């Protein structure tokens, strides 16, 4: 059995997680999602401040790439690579979801870009439904700008997020193997 303080790997490869580390990770992940959600709720996304919300949304989405590189490097030297990889994915997903939600809310400030999107909650819902590729059809991008933004989100979903998951868990595996 190999132990690292936060989890134990038994002789057949099963991972047994420390309850304290799991609670710590869940608390940190919840905190990040809560803080980003509160920021999304209070940042002005109306006509008068649309440049702020557009800037916030675009900056959040663009920040994902350097943040992912930074988190991969941290996982490679971490004493708790599995937990750090999970935290990284939750952080990146929250930034991604709230970033695109802010962008969609700003684009639809006059109600002419998305059919069925009435508020910020609808924007988060639409972002998550698009991310999951479910596509219920209850909110539909109608304007050209909205369609371009949604197309970029789908391309980003397919390329970057899949790559981020693969790279983060590859780094986790590599770190786990170097510690043995």
C-alpha positions, 0 to 999 in steps of 0.5 A: 500500500502506498500512502501520500497523506490525502489518499492511499493506493492499495495493492490492487490499485484502488484509491482510498481518499482521506475524508479530511482532504475530500472535505477540504477539496469540496469546500474550496470548489464550492467557494470558488463556484459561489464567489464566481456566481455572486460576481456574475449576479452583481456585475452590471450587465445592462446597456449602460455598462455593457462594455464591462460585462462584455470585457468580463465575459471575454476576459474570463473565457480567454483566461482559461488557457493560461490558468489551465497551463498554470494548474497543470504545472501545479499538479505536476509538483503537487502532493495531492495531484488528484485533488488539485486536478479536480479543483482545477477542473471545477475552477475552469468550468465555473470560469467558463460557464460564468464567462459565457453566461455574462457574454450571452446576457450582454448580447441579449440585453435588448432581447433580440439575440436569443429567443427564450432568454429572459435573465441571467439564470437563463444565460447560465442554464443555456451555457450549461445545456450547450456545454453538455450538448443536450440542446433542449431548444427552449432557448435559441440563438436568433441573432447573428452575433449570438450564433457566432458566440454560441458557435465559438462556445461549442468549438471551445467546448470540443477543443479546449475543455476536452484537452484540459481534462486530458492534460490535467488527468495526464499530469495527475497520472504522471505525478502519481507515477513519479511519487512511487 
